[in-house]
Amino acid sequence: MTPGWYRSPLTAYGARVARRKLGLPEDAPEAVFQMVVRGLQELKGLRVTGHLDEATAAALGEAVEWRNPPDWWRDGLTAQDLAVPADVVHRLQGRLGLKPTDVIDASTAWALVVEGLVE
Protein backbone atom coordinates (compact mmCIF):
# COMPACT_ATOMS: atom_id res chain seq x y z
CA MET A 1 0.00 0.00 0.00
CA THR A 2 1.34 3.40 -0.95
CA PRO A 3 2.06 5.49 2.16
CA GLY A 4 0.28 8.81 2.50
CA TRP A 5 3.54 10.77 2.56
CA TYR A 6 4.65 9.56 -0.88
CA ARG A 7 4.12 11.69 -3.99
CA SER A 8 5.83 11.55 -7.37
CA PRO A 9 7.76 13.68 -7.78
CA LEU A 10 8.86 13.47 -4.16
CA THR A 11 7.86 16.51 -2.10
CA ALA A 12 10.16 18.12 0.46
CA TYR A 13 8.10 16.49 3.22
CA GLY A 14 8.34 13.10 1.51
CA ALA A 15 12.11 13.44 1.17
CA ARG A 16 12.40 14.21 4.90
CA VAL A 17 10.26 11.19 5.81
CA ALA A 18 12.22 8.88 3.48
CA ARG A 19 15.58 10.04 4.80
CA ARG A 20 14.43 9.62 8.40
CA LYS A 21 13.06 6.13 7.71
CA LEU A 22 16.34 5.19 6.02
CA GLY A 23 18.33 6.45 9.03
CA LEU A 24 19.84 9.38 7.15
CA PRO A 25 20.06 13.02 8.23
CA GLU A 26 17.90 15.47 6.27
CA ASP A 27 21.00 17.03 4.73
CA ALA A 28 22.51 13.73 3.52
CA PRO A 29 23.95 14.12 0.02
CA GLU A 30 21.73 12.86 -2.79
CA ALA A 31 24.39 10.29 -3.79
CA VAL A 32 24.27 8.76 -0.29
CA PHE A 33 20.47 8.76 -0.34
CA GLN A 34 20.44 6.95 -3.69
CA MET A 35 23.00 4.40 -2.48
CA VAL A 36 20.89 3.58 0.59
CA VAL A 37 17.72 3.39 -1.53
CA ARG A 38 19.48 0.94 -3.90
CA GLY A 39 20.44 -1.19 -0.89
CA LEU A 40 16.86 -1.24 0.38
CA GLN A 41 15.53 -2.09 -3.07
CA GLU A 42 17.98 -4.98 -3.38
CA LEU A 43 17.17 -6.23 0.13
CA LYS A 44 13.40 -6.15 -0.55
CA GLY A 45 13.68 -7.72 -4.03
CA LEU A 46 12.51 -4.57 -5.80
CA ARG A 47 13.74 -3.15 -9.09
CA VAL A 48 17.07 -1.50 -8.18
CA THR A 49 17.14 2.08 -9.45
CA GLY A 50 18.34 4.20 -6.56
CA HIS A 51 15.24 6.35 -6.99
CA LEU A 52 12.43 6.37 -4.47
CA ASP A 53 9.47 4.97 -6.38
CA GLU A 54 6.06 3.87 -5.15
CA ALA A 55 7.14 0.28 -4.39
CA THR A 56 10.16 1.48 -2.41
CA ALA A 57 8.01 3.95 -0.47
CA ALA A 58 5.59 1.12 0.33
CA ALA A 59 8.53 -0.93 1.64
CA LEU A 60 9.45 1.97 3.93
CA GLY A 61 5.90 2.18 5.29
CA GLU A 62 3.83 4.95 6.74
CA ALA A 63 5.29 7.94 8.55
CA VAL A 64 5.14 7.43 12.31
CA GLU A 65 3.85 10.96 12.91
CA TRP A 66 0.67 10.14 11.02
CA ARG A 67 -0.66 8.53 14.19
CA ASN A 68 -1.43 12.06 15.40
CA PRO A 69 -2.42 15.28 13.63
CA PRO A 70 0.34 17.79 12.81
CA ASP A 71 1.44 19.88 15.81
CA TRP A 72 -0.14 23.05 14.39
CA TRP A 73 -3.57 21.47 13.83
CA ARG A 74 -6.53 22.12 16.14
CA ASP A 75 -10.27 21.39 15.99
CA GLY A 76 -12.20 23.97 14.01
CA LEU A 77 -9.20 25.15 11.98
CA THR A 78 -10.24 26.60 8.62
CA ALA A 79 -8.57 27.28 5.28
CA GLN A 80 -8.72 30.99 6.09
CA ASP A 81 -6.79 30.41 9.34
CA LEU A 82 -3.96 28.89 7.29
CA ALA A 83 -4.15 31.39 4.42
CA VAL A 84 -4.66 28.48 2.01
CA PRO A 85 -7.21 29.06 -0.76
CA ALA A 86 -10.48 27.30 0.03
CA ASP A 87 -10.63 25.75 -3.45
CA VAL A 88 -7.26 24.07 -2.84
CA VAL A 89 -8.54 22.64 0.44
CA HIS A 90 -11.74 21.47 -1.26
CA ARG A 91 -9.78 19.67 -4.01
CA LEU A 92 -7.58 17.93 -1.46
CA GLN A 93 -10.60 16.87 0.56
CA GLY A 94 -12.28 15.54 -2.58
CA ARG A 95 -9.19 13.46 -3.41
CA LEU A 96 -9.29 12.06 0.13
CA GLY A 97 -12.95 11.10 -0.30
CA LEU A 98 -14.09 13.73 2.20
CA LYS A 99 -16.92 16.20 1.82
CA PRO A 100 -15.29 19.50 0.77
CA THR A 101 -15.58 22.08 3.55
CA ASP A 102 -13.52 25.00 4.78
CA VAL A 103 -12.85 23.12 8.05
CA ILE A 104 -9.54 21.29 8.11
CA ASP A 105 -9.68 17.87 9.74
CA ALA A 106 -6.55 15.85 10.61
CA SER A 107 -6.50 14.01 7.24
CA THR A 108 -6.73 17.28 5.33
CA ALA A 109 -4.01 18.75 7.55
CA TRP A 110 -1.61 15.93 6.63
CA ALA A 111 -2.52 16.29 2.95
CA LEU A 112 -1.60 19.99 3.15
CA VAL A 113 1.79 19.06 4.67
CA VAL A 114 2.49 16.38 2.06
CA GLU A 115 1.61 18.73 -0.79
CA GLY A 116 3.98 21.33 0.66
CA LEU A 117 1.23 23.89 1.22
CA VAL A 118 1.99 24.24 4.93
CA GLU A 119 4.97 23.22 7.07
C-alpha positions as CSV (number, residue, x, y, z in Angstrom):
1,M,0.0,0.0,0.0
2,T,1.3,3.4,-0.9
3,P,2.1,5.5,2.2
4,G,0.3,8.8,2.5
5,W,3.5,10.8,2.6
6,Y,4.6,9.6,-0.9
7,R,4.1,11.7,-4.0
8,S,5.8,11.6,-7.4
9,P,7.8,13.7,-7.8
10,L,8.9,13.5,-4.2
11,T,7.9,16.5,-2.1
12,A,10.2,18.1,0.5
13,Y,8.1,16.5,3.2
14,G,8.3,13.1,1.5
15,A,12.1,13.4,1.2
16,R,12.4,14.2,4.9
17,V,10.3,11.2,5.8
18,A,12.2,8.9,3.5
19,R,15.6,10.0,4.8
20,R,14.4,9.6,8.4
21,K,13.1,6.1,7.7
22,L,16.3,5.2,6.0
23,G,18.3,6.5,9.0
24,L,19.8,9.4,7.2
25,P,20.1,13.0,8.2
26,E,17.9,15.5,6.3
27,D,21.0,17.0,4.7
28,A,22.5,13.7,3.5
29,P,24.0,14.1,0.0
30,E,21.7,12.9,-2.8
31,A,24.4,10.3,-3.8
32,V,24.3,8.8,-0.3
33,F,20.5,8.8,-0.3
34,Q,20.4,7.0,-3.7
35,M,23.0,4.4,-2.5
36,V,20.9,3.6,0.6
37,V,17.7,3.4,-1.5
38,R,19.5,0.9,-3.9
39,G,20.4,-1.2,-0.9
40,L,16.9,-1.2,0.4
41,Q,15.5,-2.1,-3.1
42,E,18.0,-5.0,-3.4
43,L,17.2,-6.2,0.1
44,K,13.4,-6.1,-0.6
45,G,13.7,-7.7,-4.0
46,L,12.5,-4.6,-5.8
47,R,13.7,-3.1,-9.1
48,V,17.1,-1.5,-8.2
49,T,17.1,2.1,-9.5
50,G,18.3,4.2,-6.6
51,H,15.2,6.3,-7.0
52,L,12.4,6.4,-4.5
53,D,9.5,5.0,-6.4
54,E,6.1,3.9,-5.2
55,A,7.1,0.3,-4.4
56,T,10.2,1.5,-2.4
57,A,8.0,4.0,-0.5
58,A,5.6,1.1,0.3
59,A,8.5,-0.9,1.6
60,L,9.5,2.0,3.9
61,G,5.9,2.2,5.3
62,E,3.8,5.0,6.7
63,A,5.3,7.9,8.6
64,V,5.1,7.4,12.3
65,E,3.9,11.0,12.9
66,W,0.7,10.1,11.0
67,R,-0.7,8.5,14.2
68,N,-1.4,12.1,15.4
69,P,-2.4,15.3,13.6
70,P,0.3,17.8,12.8
71,D,1.4,19.9,15.8
72,W,-0.1,23.0,14.4
73,W,-3.6,21.5,13.8
74,R,-6.5,22.1,16.1
75,D,-10.3,21.4,16.0
76,G,-12.2,24.0,14.0
77,L,-9.2,25.2,12.0
78,T,-10.2,26.6,8.6
79,A,-8.6,27.3,5.3
80,Q,-8.7,31.0,6.1
81,D,-6.8,30.4,9.3
82,L,-4.0,28.9,7.3
83,A,-4.2,31.4,4.4
84,V,-4.7,28.5,2.0
85,P,-7.2,29.1,-0.8
86,A,-10.5,27.3,0.0
87,D,-10.6,25.8,-3.5
88,V,-7.3,24.1,-2.8
89,V,-8.5,22.6,0.4
90,H,-11.7,21.5,-1.3
91,R,-9.8,19.7,-4.0
92,L,-7.6,17.9,-1.5
93,Q,-10.6,16.9,0.6
94,G,-12.3,15.5,-2.6
95,R,-9.2,13.5,-3.4
96,L,-9.3,12.1,0.1
97,G,-13.0,11.1,-0.3
98,L,-14.1,13.7,2.2
99,K,-16.9,16.2,1.8
100,P,-15.3,19.5,0.8
101,T,-15.6,22.1,3.5
102,D,-13.5,25.0,4.8
103,V,-12.9,23.1,8.0
104,I,-9.5,21.3,8.1
105,D,-9.7,17.9,9.7
106,A,-6.5,15.9,10.6
107,S,-6.5,14.0,7.2
108,T,-6.7,17.3,5.3
109,A,-4.0,18.7,7.6
110,W,-1.6,15.9,6.6
111,A,-2.5,16.3,2.9
112,L,-1.6,20.0,3.2
113,V,1.8,19.1,4.7
114,V,2.5,16.4,2.1
115,E,1.6,18.7,-0.8
116,G,4.0,21.3,0.7
117,L,1.2,23.9,1.2
118,V,2.0,24.2,4.9
119,E,5.0,23.2,7.1
